[in-house]
C-alpha cells in the first residue's frame, strides 16, 4: 500500500533536499576533483564533513533560497490583499533582509520585525558571493531592474527553486516561472549568462 504524499510535503521536501545537498557539498565547493578524491577517497564526499566548524552547515545558497521563498510568500499575500504586486520588488526586499543577516545594513529601510530575519541561526556568514553582496549593498530602490554588474556567476540559479513551487500545478504558467526565475536572479547578476 502506498500513501499519497501531499503537495505541501513535496514542496517542503524539495527545500529540505536542497539544504541537505548544500550542506553535503559545502566542504568541497571550492576543491577540484583530485583534492576531493585525495581527502575523501575515490567515491568523493558521501557524508557530512566539517564546514564552518560544524557538520551539516548550510551556505548562503540555502539562506538565499529561504529568503526567495519568503519574498514570494509576501508577494502572494500583498497581491491577494491589494490586487497587484511587483513580485520581483518584494523579492529584492527579501534579499536586503538577507543582507542584514550577513552583518551589512542596506541603504534602504527594511522590515526587521517579522519573518526569517528574526531567526538568529540565519545571522551567520556562510561564504556569500561578492557579487550578491555588492549588488545588494548598492541597491537604492526595491526594483525589477537588472544589477549594474556583468556577473556571469551561478548565484542566481542556486536560489530560485521556490519560484517553480509558487506555480506548482499550473503548467500554462511555465513561461511565467522562467521569467520570474530570471528576474529574481538579475537582482544580483546583471549579465545574461548570470540570470538566464
N, C-alpha and C positions, 0 to 999 in steps of 0.2 A: 504494500500500500504506500503510495506516495502522497505527501501532503503538499498542497499548493503553497508556494511562497508568495507572500503579499508583495505588492509593488513597493510599499514602504520599506519592507525588509530588503528587497533587491537594491533599492537606491541607497539605503544605509550601508549595505554590504559593499556596494561599489566604492563609496567613500572610505570605508574601512580597509578594503583591499588596496586602494591607492596609498593609504597611510602605511600599511604593512610593507608594501613594495618599496616605498620611500625609505622606511626605516631599515629594511634589509640592504638596500643599495647605497645608503648614505656613506658608510665607511669606505666604499670603493669608488665613489663617484668620480674622483679625480685621479684614479690609478689606471695604468694601462694593463692590458691583459696579462702580460708577463709578470708584472708585480702582483696582480691578483692571484695568479697561479702559484707564485713563489710564497705568498703569505697564507693562502687558504687551500692550496692543493690543486690537483688537476681539474676538479669539478667546480672550482671557484667558490664563492661565498654561498653557503646553504643554510645559515642560521644567523641570528643577530650577532653582530660584533660590536665592540665598543665604538661609540661615536659621541662626541660632546660629553665625554665622561660618564656615559650610561649605555645600557643595552636597549635597543628599540627606540632610539630618539628619532623623531621626525625632523624634516628640514623645513626651510622656508617654502618649499613647494607645497607641502601639506598645509602649512599655515595659510598660504595664499588661496589654496583651493577652498578651505573653510570660509575665508573672507569673501571669496567669489560667491559661494552658496548663500552666505548671509546677505550679500548685496542683492542677489536675485530674489530672495525671500522678501526683503524690504521693498524692492521694486514691485513685486507682485502685490503686496499689501497696499502700497501707495497707488498703484494703478487701479486696484479694486475699489479703493475708497474715493479716489479723486477722478477716476475715469481716464486719465492719461499719465504717462510717466516715461521719461527717457531712461531706460534700463541701464545703459552704459554709464550715465552720470551717477546713478545710485551705486553701481559697482565701483566707480572711481572713488566715491566717498568711502566705501568699504576698504579699498586699498589704502587710503590715507589713514584709516583707523588701524590697519595692519602696520603701516609705517610707524605709528605711535608706539606699537608694541615692540618695535625694534629700537626704541630709545630716541627716535627722531621726531621732533614736533613739526607737523606740516605747516605750511604758510597760511592755511585756511582753518577756520573753526570747524571742528568735527564733534559729533555726538560721542562723548566719552562715558555716558551714563548707563547705556544698555548694550546688551549683546556680547559678542565674543571679546570685545576689548576689555571686558571685566574679568576674563579668565586669566589669572596671574600666570598660569602654566604657559600661555601663549606669549608672554612678555619675555621672550628669550631669542637672542640672535642665533639662527641656525644656518649660517653661511649664506645670507641673502646676496643675490647678484647685484653688482654695482649698477647695472642698467636699471633695474627696478627701483633701487634706492634713489638714484639721481633723477630719474623721470618723475617720481612722486615728490621728491623734495622741491622740484621747480614748478609743480602744478599750482596754479593760482585760481582755478575755477573747476567745479565739478563739470566734466565735459565729455563729449563724444568725439573729441579730436585726437588725432594721432600724436604720440610723443614726438618731441622735437629732437630725435636722435636717429641714428642709422643702424640701430642694433638689429642683427640678424639672429640673435640667440633664441634658444628654445624655451625661455622662461614663460612665455605666454601659453604655450600648448600644455605645459605641465599643470595648469590650474583651471582649465576650462571644462572638465568633466561635468560639473554641475549645470552647465548651460544645456547639455543634452538631456539631463534629468528634468530640467524645467519643462521641456516639451515632450516628455515621455507619453507615448500613446497617441501622438499627433503627427503621423507620417507626412501629412500635407504641409507641415511647417518645417521640413528638413532644411530648406533654404534659410529660414529664419535662424535655425540652430547654427548653421555655418556663419551667417552674418554676425550674429551676436557673439559667437566664439572669437571671430576675427576682431570685432570692436573691443571686446574685453582684453584681448592681447595687445591691441595697439595703444592702450592706455600707457603702457611702458615700453613697447617695442615698435619703433617708427618705420623700420624697413619692411617692405613686403615679405621678405623671407622670414622675418620675425613674427609677423601677425597672420600670414596665410598658413 
